[in-house]
Amino acid sequence: MKGKFVWGLAVAACVVLVSAWVIAGTTVSDVIKMNTKGYTAHTKGIVEFTHKKHAEDYKIACGDCHHDKDGKPLTNLKAGDNVQGCIECHKIPGEKPKGKDAPKLSQKEALQYHAEAMHQNCQGCHKE
């Protein structure tokens, strides 16, 4: 009888620990520091993005920011889903080349630059 109780207690403890681990791995931080590791140095301050405020207070859907490789919104995301960081697809740190000698780039080519993608995504609401 005592062995069954100990066994049941051990199973319950494992369930609690695994549940806590799963929940911890799927929570979204309220504040996400946009400290992208692809940059050797940042020329401007690190933006602190308030995910919860954008999602709950401003009613911005996940797909308004998160998109697939073709730029189509990811409409099936839920809070806690694992998503890639922007730099995973927009792989070139910084802005596109500028100036009179800079190559003319299509929008698709320009969006390979991380800063260009971030600016396009954020400046729709944040004009300044």
Stockholm file with secondary structure:
# STOCKHOLM 1.0

chainA/1-128         MKGKFVWGLAVAACVVLVSAWVIAGTTVSDVIKMNTKGYTAHTKGIVEFTHKKHAEDYKIACGDCHHDKDGKPLTNLKAGDNVQGCIECHKIPGEKPKGKDAPKLSQKEALQYHAEAMHQNCQGCHKE
#=GR chainA/1-128 SS CHHHHHHHHHHHHHHHHHHHHHHHHHCCCSEEECCCTTCSSCSSCCCEEEHHIIIIISCCCGGGTCBCTTSCBCTTCCTTCCCCCGGGTSCBCSCCCCSTTSCCCCHHHHTTBHHHHHHHHHTTTCCC
#=GC SS_cons         CHHHHHHHHHHHHHHHHHHHHHHHHHCCCSEEECCCTTCSSCSSCCCEEEHHIIIIISCCCGGGTCBCTTSCBCTTCCTTCCCCCGGGTSCBCSCCCCSTTSCCCCHHHHTTBHHHHHHHHHTTTCCC
//
